[in-house]
Amino acid sequence: MREPAVGEWREVLSSASREMSRIAVLGIGNDLRGDDAAGVLCVREAGKVWGLSREAMTASGRSILLIDGGDAPESQTGPLRTFRPDLVILIDAARGGGPPGMVFRVEPDRISDEDVSTHRISLAMLVRYLEKSLETRVLFLGIEPASTEGQARVSPAVRTSVRLLAEALIRSL
């Protein structure tokens, strides 16, 4: 696997969101598995700052949909279809070989359908499904976990990255 470029995700997020007017952010993860909760925590953090729980219009005129997809993100395709996003941003704990808390862009073609995951559906399959069925662009951002063991606490490094990524989303969107 290619070593993820740490700063690259900020540029990609900024560029992608600048071109789109309807953006869905789908946080993926399991609250009971330590750092696996990174994606859902990020969506919740952004929602607190924006003061919304599901859908809103930003000051820049973009429509934003925040979704806590839990460990079954495929169950959220109905709300995504109704929203009709130009861009879906997936956020999940992902192993990229970096230090815990590192945020990086996950290249969908680098995810195998057979990859072992804590989720019910292959994330590669979910990305393909969203791109084809919704005719949308998908940006997948990963946060390197320290531990995804059951009943583990979220690590300080991942908590810090969740806040940084939520702030970056708010600035970009």
N, C-alpha and C positions, 0 to 999 in steps of 0.2 A: 504494500500500500504506500502511496506517495505521502511523504511527510506533509501534514497540513500547514499552510502558511497562516500564522497567527493573526496578522493584521488584515489579511485578505477578506475576511467575512464582513468587516465594516464597510469596505469599499463596495463589495457586491450588494450588501443590504441597501446602502445609500443609493447606488445606481439603479437597482431594480425597483425600489420603492418610488424613486423620482419619476419613473415612466408610467406608473400604474395609479389608477384612481380607486379601485376596489381591492382591498388587501385583507386577506384572512390570515390570522396567526393561529396555528394549531399546536398547542403544547401537548407533548406526549410524555407519559411516565406513570410510575406507580409510587404513591406516597409511602408505601410500606417497605420499599426497597432502597433506602438510603439515597444515593445520588441519582438513582433512576428517576427521581421526582423532578429533576432539573427543568424539563420542558413545561410541565404543568405549573411549577413554581414561578417560572418566568412569565407565563401568561397571567397568572394571578397578580404578580407584582406590577405588571404594566396596567392591568385593570384597576388596581388601587390608585395608581397615579392619575390615570385618565378618569377615574370615577365612574367606570362602567363595568358591567359584568358580561355583556355579550356583543352589542353592536353600537357604533357611534360614528359621528362625523368629526373629523379632526379640524383644527383651525385652518389647515391648508386645503380643506375641501375634499379630502379623501374619506371614503367610507371604510371603516375598519371593523372587522369581526374578530373577536377574541374567543377561542374555543379551548376549553380544558378537555382534551381528548382522552385523558387517563391512559389506561393500558390497552384500550380498544379504540384507537383513533378511527378505524374503519367505520365505527358506528356513527360518526359525525359527517358522513358524506351527504346526508339529507340537508342539514343546515348549510353546508358548503354549496350544494347545488342550488338551493333557494337564493343564497347570497350572490352567486355568479361572480366570483372573484377573478381579477386579472392576474393576481399573484397569490399563491399560498406559501406562507413561510412555516415550515415544519421545524420545531425545536424539540430536541430529545437528547438524552445522555447517549453518547456514542464513543466508542473506543477508536482513537486515531493515533495512538502511540505517543501522545504528549503527556505533559504533567497534568495532574488533576486540576480541573477548573479551566483548562484551555478551551477557548471557543474557536471553532473552525467550520468551514464550509465542507459539507459532506457531498462528494460527487456521487449522484445516484447510480452511475454506471459502475461504481466501485463497491456497491452493496450487492451481495449475492442473495438470490432467493432462498438459499439454504442457510444463510447466516442465523446463528442462534441468537434469539432475542427474548426479552421479557414480554414481548407483545404477542398478540394473537395472530397477527398477519405479518408477513414479510414487509419490511418498510420499502424495499425495492418495488414490490408489487403495489403498495399503496401509492408511491410516487407515480408509477406508470398509469395506474387507474385514474388518479386525479388529473394528470396531464391530458390523457385521452378523453375521459368522460366529461370533464369540465372545460376542456380546451383552454387550459390555464398554464401559466409558468409556475414551477415549484422551486423554491429555494430551501434547502435543507441545512440547518445549522445544528452542529453537535456541540455538546459540552462534555469534555473528558471527565468521566467519573473516577472517584477514588475507590468506591465500593458500591455494589448494587445488591449486597446481601440482604436477606429478609431482616426486618426490624432494625437495620442500621440507621444511624442519624445521617442527615445531609452534612457533608464535610464543609468546613469553613471555606475552602477554595472554591467549591461549587456554589455555595451561598453567595460569595463575592461575585462570581461570574454571572449568576442569575441576575443580580442587581445591575451589573454593568450592561448585560445584554438587554434587559428591560429598558434601561435608560437609553441605549442606542436605538432601540425600536421607537421609543417615544420621540427622540430627536429626528429620526429618519422619516417617520410617518406623520 
